[in-house]
């Protein structure tokens, strides 16, 4: 026997030693088995959920046909756009007494005519019979606004009074809106009459003293072969002859405004109504959610907020450029809603949503990803998707040439939320809202 064979025999005869490591090895083997079972179970569960989900997303109809929209990178929030909390210095007025005061105007206190009929049998004495005819004189300020429940209201001495309704009840839900009506833009005419754009009914003239309403343009009337589905805002010449107004879409109604934004529909129009000839003309087409409108101080052009594109378009209504159009402001820091004149000769613009930079903008992220938008709206409602949009409030003042002068922010909507309009009057900025149950008032001397 050589030495190598002897070593092999000794090794084979060596007794097996049992140590404490053996249970550990068994535990490891058991752990490996358990992890394999877990992985198989997890993958099976994931597949059982994913496959039906994919099937549902394929089979479900999508309410929108989204288009790819190219937006520039949002402007940096620096300089005059630097975030601040100036809107938190505002005060809330008439909280929980009204809902969704979209647009605001003010005129003097309404003093009504009182006509006393004369009776010959009473030898020229006046009968005590009063018939209200109209406005006689103006004293103090009275606010007017339209609310989410279809009312046009007057606020005088802190008291709220409904003066008119264009639609009819019941009101209270999005499904009720087409019948209830939704007054959006509101303006004061030369004789202190009110002009109102109702999203579902059209353009109306309202007597603020009597509440009498007069239809000017009905949404039932086709304008150049296209229906008015979403009448939004209006602006009136000083002589009251021309009314310029927007129809945000011929496809989507106001209650589906998020569908309109996410789909990127380009069927919006700017129109002109002549109060003398009663004619309606289409001035601009192919707009993506045309929203607020404002005549320039010289009344030579109209500014149109193109919400989906985060810009302001300009259409010339007089002068050498009459009939022409261009971009007044592009690539804004938010989606512009209404626009109104400022006392400095510029314009106040309220943003319905903000495009933060630095930061993440959901709207910009989705703009060129129609397949994500399609899947999103197959699974989620408009109201649910809205909750993902930050409640950031922003109002900017533009110069007469469109440069930014200043900005007021409320980064989390603590005081002012869902701002739709900034209306300046007597040193205050009144903030309308498309869904908040109050009006905010900001003292401009404090900011």
Buried (B, 14 or more C-beta within 10 A) or exposed (E): EEEEEEEEEEEEEEEEEEEEEEEEEEEEEEEEEEEEEEEEEEEEEEEEEEEEEEEEBEEEEBBBEBBEBEBEEBBEBEEEBEBBEBBBBBBBBBEEBBBBBBBBBBBEEBEBEEEEEEEEEEEEEEEEEEEBEBBEEEEEBBBBBBBBBBBBBBBBEEEBEBBBBBBEEEBEEBEBBBBBBBBBBBBBBEEBBBBBBBBBBBBBBBBBBBBEBEBBBEBEEEBEEBBBBBBBBBBBBEEBEBBBBBBBBBBBBBBBBBBBBBBBBBBBBBBBBEBEEEEBEBBBBEBBBBBBBBBBEEBBBBBBBBBBBBBBBBBBBEEEBEEEBEEBBBBBBBBBBBBBBBEBEBBBBBBBBBBBBEEEBBBBEBBEEBEEBBBBBBEEEBEEBBEEBBBBBBBBBBEBEBEBBBBBBBBEBEBBBBBBBBBBBEEBBBBBBBEBBBBBBBEBEEE
